[in-house]
Amino acid sequence: MSDTAPDPDIFTVSQAAARLGLHRTTLLRQITRGVLHAKRLGSVWVISAAEVERYRHTHQGKQGVASPGHPLHGRRGGGGRRKKGEPAPDE
C-alpha cells in the first residue's frame, strides 16, 4: 500500500513519525496505550494533523530516564530492603 493519505490533514503513522522525528514503532506503541489518538482505515492507522500537533506540544521535549540529560540517568534504584538499623546510602 502507498504511504500517502488522501487528505492533507490526515497522516499515516509513518508520515506522523517523520513529522515528529520518532520511529513509527514508538507511535504505534503510543496508539495502543491510548496516548496518541488514531483511527484505523482498513489495515492502516491514520492520525489527524491536529492530533499530531497536540502530541508534539504535550510530549515532545520530555526526557525519559534513558536520556543522558535526565537527572536519574545511569543511577541504580535503591532496590531491596535494608537491615534494621542500617543507615540509608548517601548520594
SEFIZA-3560 file (N, C-alpha, C; in Angstrom, 3 decimals):
REM SEFIZA-3560
<numar><xx>0.834</xx><yy>-1.184</yy><zz>0.000</zz><atom>N</atom></numar>
<numar><xx>0.000</xx><yy>0.000</yy><zz>0.000</zz><atom>CA</atom></numar>
<numar><xx>0.871</xx><yy>1.236</yy><zz>0.000</zz><atom>C</atom></numar>
<numar><xx>0.407</xx><yy>2.278</yy><zz>-0.603</zz><atom>N</atom></numar>
<numar><xx>1.116</xx><yy>3.544</yy><zz>-0.661</zz><atom>CA</atom></numar>
<numar><xx>1.180</xx><yy>4.179</yy><zz>0.719</zz><atom>C</atom></numar>
<numar><xx>2.208</xx><yy>4.984</yy><zz>0.949</zz><atom>N</atom></numar>
<numar><xx>2.389</xx><yy>5.620</yy><zz>2.249</zz><atom>CA</atom></numar>
<numar><xx>1.806</xx><yy>7.043</yy><zz>2.255</zz><atom>C</atom></numar>
<numar><xx>0.834</xx><yy>7.304</yy><zz>1.393</zz><atom>N</atom></numar>
<numar><xx>0.233</xx><yy>8.631</yy><zz>1.344</zz><atom>CA</atom></numar>
<numar><xx>-1.215</xx><yy>8.552</yy><zz>1.785</zz><atom>C</atom></numar>
<numar><xx>-1.637</xx><yy>9.558</yy><zz>2.526</zz><atom>N</atom></numar>
<numar><xx>-3.029</xx><yy>9.648</yy><zz>2.954</zz><atom>CA</atom></numar>
<numar><xx>-3.735</xx><yy>10.607</yy><zz>2.005</zz><atom>C</atom></numar>
<numar><xx>-5.009</xx><yy>10.374</yy><zz>1.704</zz><atom>N</atom></numar>
<numar><xx>-5.715</xx><yy>11.201</yy><zz>0.723</zz><atom>CA</atom></numar>
<numar><xx>-5.946</xx><yy>12.636</yy><zz>1.180</zz><atom>C</atom></numar>
<numar><xx>-6.091</xx><yy>12.888</yy><zz>2.455</zz><atom>N</atom></numar>
<numar><xx>-6.390</xx><yy>14.212</yy><zz>2.988</zz><atom>CA</atom></numar>
<numar><xx>-5.122</xx><yy>14.824</yy><zz>3.576</zz><atom>C</atom></numar>
<numar><xx>-4.815</xx><yy>16.091</yy><zz>3.252</zz><atom>N</atom></numar>
<numar><xx>-3.594</xx><yy>16.705</yy><zz>3.803</zz><atom>CA</atom></numar>
<numar><xx>-3.653</xx><yy>16.902</yy><zz>5.327</zz><atom>C</atom></numar>
<numar><xx>-4.838</xx><yy>16.809</yy><zz>5.909</zz><atom>N</atom></numar>
<numar><xx>-4.972</xx><yy>16.949</yy><zz>7.357</zz><atom>CA</atom></numar>
<numar><xx>-4.933</xx><yy>15.599</yy><zz>8.069</zz><atom>C</atom></numar>
<numar><xx>-4.654</xx><yy>14.551</yy><zz>7.323</zz><atom>N</atom></numar>
<numar><xx>-4.583</xx><yy>13.195</yy><zz>7.871</zz><atom>CA</atom></numar>
<numar><xx>-3.213</xx><yy>12.627</yy><zz>7.528</zz><atom>C</atom></numar>
<numar><xx>-2.579</xx><yy>11.986</yy><zz>8.512</zz><atom>N</atom></numar>
<numar><xx>-1.267</xx><yy>11.385</yy><zz>8.297</zz><atom>CA</atom></numar>
<numar><xx>-1.309</xx><yy>9.896</yy><zz>8.598</zz><atom>C</atom></numar>
<numar><xx>-0.519</xx><yy>9.130</yy><zz>7.864</zz><atom>N</atom></numar>
<numar><xx>-0.299</xx><yy>7.741</yy><zz>8.238</zz><atom>CA</atom></numar>
<numar><xx>0.673</xx><yy>7.753</yy><zz>9.419</zz><atom>C</atom></numar>
<numar><xx>0.850</xx><yy>6.618</yy><zz>10.056</zz><atom>N</atom></numar>
<numar><xx>1.777</xx><yy>6.542</yy><zz>11.190</zz><atom>CA</atom></numar>
<numar><xx>3.192</xx><yy>6.895</yy><zz>10.735</zz><atom>C</atom></numar>
<numar><xx>3.597</xx><yy>6.426</yy><zz>9.572</zz><atom>N</atom></numar>
<numar><xx>4.943</xx><yy>6.726</yy><zz>9.068</zz><atom>CA</atom></numar>
<numar><xx>5.127</xx><yy>8.217</yy><zz>8.823</zz><atom>C</atom></numar>
<numar><xx>4.110</xx><yy>8.868</yy><zz>8.246</zz><atom>N</atom></numar>
<numar><xx>4.193</xx><yy>10.298</yy><zz>7.992</zz><atom>CA</atom></numar>
<numar><xx>4.233</xx><yy>11.086</yy><zz>9.301</zz><atom>C</atom></numar>
<numar><xx>3.391</xx><yy>10.700</yy><zz>10.262</zz><atom>N</atom></numar>
<numar><xx>3.369</xx><yy>11.380</yy><zz>11.555</zz><atom>CA</atom></numar>
<numar><xx>4.699</xx><yy>11.185</yy><zz>12.279</zz><atom>C</atom></numar>
<numar><xx>5.255</xx><yy>9.976</yy><zz>12.206</zz><atom>N</atom></numar>
<numar><xx>6.538</xx><yy>9.698</yy><zz>12.848</zz><atom>CA</atom></numar>
<numar><xx>7.637</xx><yy>10.570</yy><zz>12.246</zz><atom>C</atom></numar>
<numar><xx>7.627</xx><yy>10.720</yy><zz>10.929</zz><atom>N</atom></numar>
<numar><xx>8.622</xx><yy>11.567</yy><zz>10.270</zz><atom>CA</atom></numar>
<numar><xx>8.468</xx><yy>13.017</yy><zz>10.714</zz><atom>C</atom></numar>
<numar><xx>7.234</xx><yy>13.500</yy><zz>10.836</zz><atom>N</atom></numar>
<numar><xx>6.995</xx><yy>14.872</yy><zz>11.280</zz><atom>CA</atom></numar>
<numar><xx>7.471</xx><yy>15.101</yy><zz>12.710</zz><atom>C</atom></numar>
<numar><xx>7.312</xx><yy>14.075</yy><zz>13.554</zz><atom>N</atom></numar>
<numar><xx>7.661</xx><yy>14.196</yy><zz>14.963</zz><atom>CA</atom></numar>
<numar><xx>9.106</xx><yy>13.796</yy><zz>15.260</zz><atom>C</atom></numar>
<numar><xx>9.779</xx><yy>13.212</yy><zz>14.272</zz><atom>N</atom></numar>
<numar><xx>11.150</xx><yy>12.772</yy><zz>14.481</zz><atom>CA</atom></numar>
<numar><xx>11.235</xx><yy>11.544</yy><zz>15.374</zz><atom>C</atom></numar>
<numar><xx>10.216</xx><yy>10.695</yy><zz>15.307</zz><atom>N</atom></numar>
<numar><xx>10.170</xx><yy>9.477</yy><zz>16.109</zz><atom>CA</atom></numar>
<numar><xx>10.110</xx><yy>8.271</yy><zz>15.193</zz><atom>C</atom></numar>
<numar><xx>10.358</xx><yy>7.109</yy><zz>15.747</zz><atom>N</atom></numar>
<numar><xx>10.231</xx><yy>5.879</yy><zz>14.978</zz><atom>CA</atom></numar>
<numar><xx>8.755</xx><yy>5.496</yy><zz>14.924</zz><atom>C</atom></numar>
<numar><xx>8.336</xx><yy>4.902</yy><zz>13.833</zz><atom>N</atom></numar>
<numar><xx>6.914</xx><yy>4.556</yy><zz>13.683</zz><atom>CA</atom></numar>
<numar><xx>6.464</xx><yy>3.557</yy><zz>14.740</zz><atom>C</atom></numar>
<numar><xx>7.358</xx><yy>2.686</yy><zz>15.202</zz><atom>N</atom></numar>
<numar><xx>7.008</xx><yy>1.736</yy><zz>16.257</zz><atom>CA</atom></numar>
<numar><xx>6.656</xx><yy>2.467</yy><zz>17.551</zz><atom>C</atom></numar>
<numar><xx>7.357</xx><yy>3.557</yy><zz>17.831</zz><atom>N</atom></numar>
<numar><xx>7.069</xx><yy>4.361</yy><zz>19.020</zz><atom>CA</atom></numar>
<numar><xx>5.647</xx><yy>4.904</yy><zz>18.943</zz><atom>C</atom></numar>
<numar><xx>5.263</xx><yy>5.412</yy><zz>17.776</zz><atom>N</atom></numar>
<numar><xx>3.902</xx><yy>5.939</yy><zz>17.625</zz><atom>CA</atom></numar>
<numar><xx>2.865</xx><yy>4.831</yy><zz>17.720</zz><atom>C</atom></numar>
<numar><xx>3.137</xx><yy>3.686</yy><zz>17.149</zz><atom>N</atom></numar>
<numar><xx>2.191</xx><yy>2.570</yy><zz>17.260</zz><atom>CA</atom></numar>
<numar><xx>2.011</xx><yy>2.163</yy><zz>18.723</zz><atom>C</atom></numar>
<numar><xx>3.092</xx><yy>2.184</yy><zz>19.481</zz><atom>N</atom></numar>
<numar><xx>3.011</xx><yy>1.860</yy><zz>20.908</zz><atom>CA</atom></numar>
<numar><xx>2.166</xx><yy>2.907</yy><zz>21.637</zz><atom>C</atom></numar>
<numar><xx>2.349</xx><yy>4.177</yy><zz>21.282</zz><atom>N</atom></numar>
<numar><xx>1.574</xx><yy>5.250</yy><zz>21.908</zz><atom>CA</atom></numar>
<numar><xx>0.089</xx><yy>5.134</yy><zz>21.546</zz><atom>C</atom></numar>
<numar><xx>-0.202</xx><yy>4.695</yy><zz>20.345</zz><atom>N</atom></numar>
<numar><xx>-1.600</xx><yy>4.486</yy><zz>19.931</zz><atom>CA</atom></numar>
<numar><xx>-2.225</xx><yy>3.367</yy><zz>20.761</zz><atom>C</atom></numar>
<numar><xx>-1.524</xx><yy>2.235</yy><zz>20.890</zz><atom>N</atom></numar>
<numar><xx>-2.094</xx><yy>1.116</yy><zz>21.643</zz><atom>CA</atom></numar>
<numar><xx>-2.239</xx><yy>1.443</yy><zz>23.128</zz><atom>C</atom></numar>
<numar><xx>-1.409</xx><yy>2.336</yy><zz>23.644</zz><atom>N</atom></numar>
<numar><xx>-1.514</xx><yy>2.760</yy><zz>25.049</zz><atom>CA</atom></numar>
<numar><xx>-2.590</xx><yy>3.832</yy><zz>25.245</zz><atom>C</atom></numar>
<numar><xx>-3.089</xx><yy>4.389</yy><zz>24.152</zz><atom>N</atom></numar>
<numar><xx>-4.118</xx><yy>5.417</yy><zz>24.252</zz><atom>CA</atom></numar>
<numar><xx>-3.577</xx><yy>6.824</yy><zz>24.429</zz><atom>C</atom></numar>
<numar><xx>-2.266</xx><yy>6.980</yy><zz>24.292</zz><atom>N</atom></numar>
<numar><xx>-1.637</xx><yy>8.294</yy><zz>24.445</zz><atom>CA</atom></numar>
<numar><xx>-1.836</xx><yy>9.131</yy><zz>23.184</zz><atom>C</atom></numar>
<numar><xx>-1.789</xx><yy>8.486</yy><zz>22.051</zz><atom>N</atom></numar>
<numar><xx>-1.970</xx><yy>9.139</yy><zz>20.761</zz><atom>CA</atom></numar>
<numar><xx>-3.252</xx><yy>8.597</yy><zz>20.147</zz><atom>C</atom></numar>
<numar><xx>-4.157</xx><yy>9.480</yy><zz>19.776</zz><atom>N</atom></numar>
<numar><xx>-5.452</xx><yy>9.076</yy><zz>19.242</zz><atom>CA</atom></numar>
<numar><xx>-5.366</xx><yy>8.928</yy><zz>17.728</zz><atom>C</atom></numar>
<numar><xx>-5.770</xx><yy>7.760</yy><zz>17.250</zz><atom>N</atom></numar>
<numar><xx>-5.728</xx><yy>7.472</yy><zz>15.817</zz><atom>CA</atom></numar>
<numar><xx>-6.931</xx><yy>6.601</yy><zz>15.467</zz><atom>C</atom></numar>
<numar><xx>-7.213</xx><yy>6.552</yy><zz>14.173</zz><atom>N</atom></numar>
<numar><xx>-8.302</xx><yy>5.705</yy><zz>13.679</zz><atom>CA</atom></numar>
<numar><xx>-7.712</xx><yy>4.726</yy><zz>12.690</zz><atom>C</atom></numar>
<numar><xx>-8.397</xx><yy>3.634</yy><zz>12.565</zz><atom>N</atom></numar>
<numar><xx>-7.947</xx><yy>2.616</yy><zz>11.643</zz><atom>CA</atom></numar>
<numar><xx>-8.833</xx><yy>2.641</yy><zz>10.392</zz><atom>C</atom></numar>
<numar><xx>-8.209</xx><yy>2.790</yy><zz>9.246</zz><atom>N</atom></numar>
<numar><xx>-8.908</xx><yy>2.713</yy><zz>7.964</zz><atom>CA</atom></numar>
<numar><xx>-8.418</xx><yy>1.450</yy><zz>7.277</zz><atom>C</atom></numar>
<numar><xx>-9.213</xx><yy>0.408</yy><zz>7.364</zz><atom>N</atom></numar>
<numar><xx>-8.768</xx><yy>-0.883</yy><zz>6.838</zz><atom>CA</atom></numar>
<numar><xx>-7.634</xx><yy>-1.393</yy><zz>7.702</zz><atom>C</atom></numar>
<numar><xx>-6.468</xx><yy>-1.559</yy><zz>7.109</zz><atom>N</atom></numar>
<numar><xx>-5.308</xx><yy>-2.046</yy><zz>7.860</zz><atom>CA</atom></numar>
<numar><xx>-4.325</xx><yy>-0.929</yy><zz>8.203</zz><atom>C</atom></numar>
<numar><xx>-4.708</xx><yy>0.329</yy><zz>7.926</zz><atom>N</atom></numar>
<numar><xx>-3.805</xx><yy>1.460</yy><zz>8.113</zz><atom>CA</atom></numar>
<numar><xx>-4.294</xx><yy>2.368</yy><zz>9.237</zz><atom>C</atom></numar>
<numar><xx>-3.400</xx><yy>2.711</yy><zz>10.171</zz><atom>N</atom></numar>
<numar><xx>-3.723</xx><yy>3.697</yy><zz>11.193</zz><atom>CA</atom></numar>
<numar><xx>-3.527</xx><yy>5.090</yy><zz>10.596</zz><atom>C</atom></numar>
<numar><xx>-4.472</xx><yy>5.987</yy><zz>10.850</zz><atom>N</atom></numar>
<numar><xx>-4.338</xx><yy>7.375</yy><zz>10.402</zz><atom>CA</atom></numar>
<numar><xx>-4.515</xx><yy>8.296</yy><zz>11.605</zz><atom>C</atom></numar>
<numar><xx>-3.795</xx><yy>9.409</yy><zz>11.563</zz><atom>N</atom></numar>
<numar><xx>-3.777</xx><yy>10.368</yy><zz>12.665</zz><atom>CA</atom></numar>
<numar><xx>-4.050</xx><yy>11.747</yy><zz>12.094</zz><atom>C</atom></numar>
<numar><xx>-4.918</xx><yy>12.511</yy><zz>12.756</zz><atom>N</atom></numar>
<numar><xx>-5.226</xx><yy>13.856</yy><zz>12.272</zz><atom>CA</atom></numar>
<numar><xx>-4.043</xx><yy>14.790</yy><zz>12.534</zz><atom>C</atom></numar>
<numar><xx>-3.939</xx><yy>15.824</yy><zz>11.714</zz><atom>N</atom></numar>
<numar><xx>-2.875</xx><yy>16.816</yy><zz>11.879</zz><atom>CA</atom></numar>
<numar><xx>-2.992</xx><yy>17.484</yy><zz>13.241</zz><atom>C</atom></numar>
<numar><xx>-4.227</xx><yy>17.738</yy><zz>13.693</zz><atom>N</atom></numar>
<numar><xx>-4.436</xx><yy>18.360</yy><zz>15.000</zz><atom>CA</atom></numar>
<numar><xx>-3.915</xx><yy>17.465</yy><zz>16.123</zz><atom>C</atom></numar>
<numar><xx>-4.104</xx><yy>16.153</yy><zz>15.978</zz><atom>N</atom></numar>
<numar><xx>-3.626</xx><yy>15.209</yy><zz>16.994</zz><atom>CA</atom></numar>
<numar><xx>-2.102</xx><yy>15.135</yy><zz>17.000</zz><atom>C</atom></numar>
<numar><xx>-1.493</xx><yy>15.208</yy><zz>15.819</zz><atom>N</atom></numar>
<numar><xx>-0.027</xx><yy>15.219</yy><zz>15.736</zz><atom>CA</atom></numar>
<numar><xx>0.513</xx><yy>16.455</yy><zz>16.461</zz><atom>C</atom></numar>
<numar><xx>-0.110</xx><yy>17.601</yy><zz>16.244</zz><atom>N</atom></numar>
<numar><xx>0.334</xx><yy>18.832</yy><zz>16.917</zz><atom>CA</atom></numar>
<numar><xx>0.085</xx><yy>18.772</yy><zz>18.420</zz><atom>C</atom></numar>
<numar><xx>-1.046</xx><yy>18.204</yy><zz>18.833</zz><atom>N</atom></numar>
<numar><xx>-1.327</xx><yy>18.066</yy><zz>20.272</zz><atom>CA</atom></numar>
<numar><xx>-0.258</xx><yy>17.185</yy><zz>20.916</zz><atom>C</atom></numar>
<numar><xx>0.073</xx><yy>16.085</yy><zz>20.251</zz><atom>N</atom></numar>
<numar><xx>1.094</xx><yy>15.182</yy><zz>20.771</zz><atom>CA</atom></numar>
<numar><xx>2.441</xx><yy>15.895</yy><zz>20.862</zz><atom>C</atom></numar>
<numar><xx>2.772</xx><yy>16.656</yy><zz>19.833</zz><atom>N</atom></numar>
<numar><xx>4.047</xx><yy>17.381</yy><zz>19.818</zz><atom>CA</atom></numar>
<numar><xx>4.140</xx><yy>18.329</yy><zz>21.013</zz><atom>C</atom></numar>
<numar><xx>3.075</xx><yy>19.084</yy><zz>21.263</zz><atom>N</atom></numar>
<numar><xx>3.105</xx><yy>20.079</yy><zz>22.342</zz><atom>CA</atom></numar>
<numar><xx>3.094</xx><yy>19.447</yy><zz>23.724</zz><atom>C</atom></numar>
<numar><xx>2.452</xx><yy>18.285</yy><zz>23.876</zz><atom>N</atom></numar>
<numar><xx>2.361</xx><yy>17.683</yy><zz>25.203</zz><atom>CA</atom></numar>
<numar><xx>3.465</xx><yy>16.681</yy><zz>25.497</zz><atom>C</atom></numar>
<numar><xx>4.116</xx><yy>16.112</yy><zz>24.458</zz><atom>N</atom></numar>
<numar><xx>5.089</xx><yy>15.057</yy><zz>24.704</zz><atom>CA</atom></numar>
<numar><xx>6.490</xx><yy>15.330</yy><zz>24.194</zz><atom>C</atom></numar>
<numar><xx>6.654</xx><yy>16.167</yy><zz>23.220</zz><atom>N</atom></numar>
<numar><xx>7.984</xx><yy>16.394</yy><zz>22.680</zz><atom>CA</atom></numar>
<numar><xx>8.816</xx><yy>17.211</yy><zz>23.661</zz><atom>C</atom></numar>
<numar><xx>10.076</xx><yy>16.878</yy><zz>23.744</zz><atom>N</atom></numar>
<numar><xx>10.983</xx><yy>17.595</yy><zz>24.626</zz><atom>CA</atom></numar>
<numar><xx>11.062</xx><yy>16.998</yy><zz>26.020</zz><atom>C</atom></numar>
<numar><xx>10.154</xx><yy>16.079</yy><zz>26.347</zz><atom>N</atom></numar>
<numar><xx>10.226</xx><yy>15.419</yy><zz>27.653</zz><atom>CA</atom></numar>
<numar><xx>11.334</xx><yy>14.387</yy><zz>27.597</zz><atom>C</atom></numar>
<numar><xx>12.035</xx><yy>14.251</yy><zz>28.710</zz><atom>N</atom></numar>
<numar><xx>13.129</xx><yy>13.297</yy><zz>28.748</zz><atom>CA</atom></numar>
<numar><xx>12.756</xx><yy>12.111</yy><zz>29.613</zz><atom>C</atom></numar>
<numar><xx>13.054</xx><yy>10.950</yy><zz>29.116</zz><atom>N</atom></numar>
<numar><xx>12.887</xx><yy>9.747</yy><zz>29.914</zz><atom>CA</atom></numar>
<numar><xx>14.172</xx><yy>9.448</yy><zz>30.671</zz><atom>C</atom></numar>
<numar><xx>14.121</xx><yy>8.523</yy><zz>31.569</zz><atom>N</atom></numar>
<numar><xx>15.286</xx><yy>8.172</yy><zz>32.372</zz><atom>CA</atom></numar>
<numar><xx>16.439</xx><yy>7.703</yy><zz>31.492</zz><atom>C</atom></numar>
<numar><xx>16.139</xx><yy>7.139</yy><zz>30.330</zz><atom>N</atom></numar>
<numar><xx>17.189</xx><yy>6.656</yy><zz>29.433</zz><atom>CA</atom></numar>
<numar><xx>17.954</xx><yy>7.792</yy><zz>28.758</zz><atom>C</atom></numar>
<numar><xx>17.408</xx><yy>9.009</yy><zz>28.774</zz><atom>N</atom></numar>
<numar><xx>18.083</xx><yy>10.140</yy><zz>28.147</zz><atom>CA</atom></numar>
<numar><xx>19.245</xx><yy>10.609</yy><zz>29.022</zz><atom>C</atom></numar>
<numar><xx>20.416</xx><yy>10.840</yy><zz>28.432</zz><atom>N</atom></numar>
<numar><xx>21.570</xx><yy>11.263</yy><zz>29.226</zz><atom>CA</atom></numar>
<numar><xx>21.339</xx><yy>12.545</yy><zz>30.026</zz><atom>C</atom></numar>
<numar><xx>20.440</xx><yy>13.406</yy><zz>29.593</zz><atom>N</atom></numar>
<numar><xx>20.179</xx><yy>14.647</yy><zz>30.312</zz><atom>CA</atom></numar>
<numar><xx>19.272</xx><yy>14.493</yy><zz>31.529</zz><atom>C</atom></numar>
<numar><xx>18.657</xx><yy>13.337</yy><zz>31.688</zz><atom>N</atom></numar>
<numar><xx>17.729</xx><yy>13.122</yy><zz>32.800</zz><atom>CA</atom></numar>
<numar><xx>18.519</xx><yy>12.982</yy><zz>34.099</zz><atom>C</atom></numar>
<numar><xx>18.035</xx><yy>13.603</yy><zz>35.201</zz><atom>N</atom></numar>
<numar><xx>18.789</xx><yy>13.564</yy><zz>36.458</zz><atom>CA</atom></numar>
<numar><xx>18.997</xx><yy>12.158</yy><zz>37.023</zz><atom>C</atom></numar>
<numar><xx>18.156</xx><yy>11.196</yy><zz>36.684</zz><atom>N</atom></numar>
<numar><xx>18.306</xx><yy>9.839</yy><zz>37.202</zz><atom>CA</atom></numar>
<numar><xx>19.043</xx><yy>8.911</yy><zz>36.238</zz><atom>C</atom></numar>
<numar><xx>19.496</xx><yy>9.438</yy><zz>35.112</zz><atom>N</atom></numar>
<numar><xx>20.170</xx><yy>8.610</yy><zz>34.121</zz><atom>CA</atom></numar>
<numar><xx>21.420</xx><yy>7.965</yy><zz>34.718</zz><atom>C</atom></numar>
<numar><xx>21.531</xx><yy>6.659</yy><zz>34.540</zz><atom>N</atom></numar>
<numar><xx>22.717</xx><yy>5.946</yy><zz>34.986</zz><atom>CA</atom></numar>
<numar><xx>22.712</xx><yy>5.558</yy><zz>36.450</zz><atom>C</atom></numar>
<numar><xx>21.693</xx><yy>5.962</yy><zz>37.184</zz><atom>N</atom></numar>
<numar><xx>21.630</xx><yy>5.607</yy><zz>38.601</zz><atom>CA</atom></numar>
<numar><xx>20.858</xx><yy>4.317</yy><zz>38.768</zz><atom>C</atom></numar>
<numar><xx>21.226</xx><yy>3.595</yy><zz>39.749</zz><atom>N</atom></numar>
<numar><xx>20.502</xx><yy>2.371</yy><zz>40.059</zz><atom>CA</atom></numar>
<numar><xx>19.527</xx><yy>2.666</yy><zz>41.172</zz><atom>C</atom></numar>
<numar><xx>18.453</xx><yy>1.927</yy><zz>41.176</zz><atom>N</atom></numar>
<numar><xx>17.454</xx><yy>2.086</yy><zz>42.229</zz><atom>CA</atom></numar>
<numar><xx>17.976</xx><yy>1.570</yy><zz>43.560</zz><atom>C</atom></numar>
<numar><xx>17.305</xx><yy>1.941</yy><zz>44.638</zz><atom>N</atom></numar>
<numar><xx>17.686</xx><yy>1.509</yy><zz>45.973</zz><atom>CA</atom></numar>
<numar><xx>17.558</xx><yy>0.008</yy><zz>46.118</zz><atom>C</atom></numar>
<numar><xx>16.518</xx><yy>-0.538</yy><zz>45.542</zz><atom>N</atom></numar>
<numar><xx>16.295</xx><yy>-1.963</yy><zz>45.467</zz><atom>CA</atom></numar>
<numar><xx>16.507</xx><yy>-2.739</yy><zz>46.757</zz><atom>C</atom></numar>
<numar><xx>15.559</xx><yy>-3.470</yy><zz>47.141</zz><atom>N</atom></numar>
<numar><xx>15.696</xx><yy>-4.341</yy><zz>48.293</zz><atom>CA</atom></numar>
<numar><xx>15.491</xx><yy>-3.625</yy><zz>49.619</zz><atom>C</atom></numar>
<numar><xx>15.559</xx><yy>-4.396</yy><zz>50.664</zz><atom>N</atom></numar>
<numar><xx>15.337</xx><yy>-3.844</yy><zz>51.990</zz><atom>CA</atom></numar>
<numar><xx>16.672</xx><yy>-3.719</yy><zz>52.718</zz><atom>C</atom></numar>
<numar><xx>16.744</xx><yy>-2.715</yy><zz>53.554</zz><atom>N</atom></numar>
<numar><xx>17.927</xx><yy>-2.560</yy><zz>54.399</zz><atom>CA</atom></numar>
<numar><xx>17.705</xx><yy>-3.326</yy><zz>55.690</zz><atom>C</atom></numar>
<numar><xx>18.796</xx><yy>-3.745</yy><zz>56.278</zz><atom>N</atom></numar>
<numar><xx>18.701</xx><yy>-4.413</yy><zz>57.573</zz><atom>CA</atom></numar>
<numar><xx>18.317</xx><yy>-3.398</yy><zz>58.622</zz><atom>C</atom></numar>
<numar><xx>17.695</xx><yy>-3.854</yy><zz>59.623</zz><atom>N</atom></numar>
<numar><xx>17.254</xx><yy>-2.989</yy><zz>60.708</zz><atom>CA</atom></numar>
<numar><xx>18.447</xx><yy>-2.233</yy><zz>61.288</zz><atom>C</atom></numar>
<numar><xx>18.310</xx><yy>-0.929</yy><zz>61.394</zz><atom>N</atom></numar>
<numar><xx>19.367</xx><yy>-0.104</yy><zz>61.964</zz><atom>CA</atom></numar>
<numar><xx>20.434</xx><yy>0.304</yy><zz>60.968</zz><atom>C</atom></numar>
<numar><xx>20.399</xx><yy>-0.215</yy><zz>59.730</zz><atom>N</atom></numar>
<numar><xx>21.383</xx><yy>0.141</yy><zz>58.720</zz><atom>CA</atom></numar>
<numar><xx>21.038</xx><yy>1.508</yy><zz>58.141</zz><atom>C</atom></numar>
<numar><xx>22.006</xx><yy>2.416</yy><zz>58.073</zz><atom>N</atom></numar>
<numar><xx>21.709</xx><yy>3.752</yy><zz>57.544</zz><atom>CA</atom></numar>
<numar><xx>21.453</xx><yy>3.720</yy><zz>56.031</zz><atom>C</atom></numar>
<numar><xx>20.695</xx><yy>4.682</yy><zz>55.580</zz><atom>N</atom></numar>
<numar><xx>20.439</xx><yy>4.811</yy><zz>54.141</zz><atom>CA</atom></numar>
<numar><xx>21.725</xx><yy>5.191</yy><zz>53.441</zz><atom>C</atom></numar>
<numar><xx>21.945</xx><yy>4.706</yy><zz>52.206</zz><atom>N</atom></numar>
<numar><xx>23.164</xx><yy>5.064</yy><zz>51.490</zz><atom>CA</atom></numar>
<numar><xx>23.165</xx><yy>6.548</yy><zz>51.136</zz><atom>C</atom></numar>
<numar><xx>24.359</xx><yy>7.155</yy><zz>51.240</zz><atom>N</atom></numar>
<numar><xx>24.490</xx><yy>8.577</yy><zz>50.885</zz><atom>CA</atom></numar>
<numar><xx>24.536</xx><yy>8.738</yy><zz>49.394</zz><atom>C</atom></numar>
<numar><xx>24.020</xx><yy>9.862</yy><zz>48.921</zz><atom>N</atom></numar>
<numar><xx>24.016</xx><yy>10.118</yy><zz>47.493</zz><atom>CA</atom></numar>
<numar><xx>25.157</xx><yy>11.022</yy><zz>47.124</zz><atom>C</atom></numar>
//
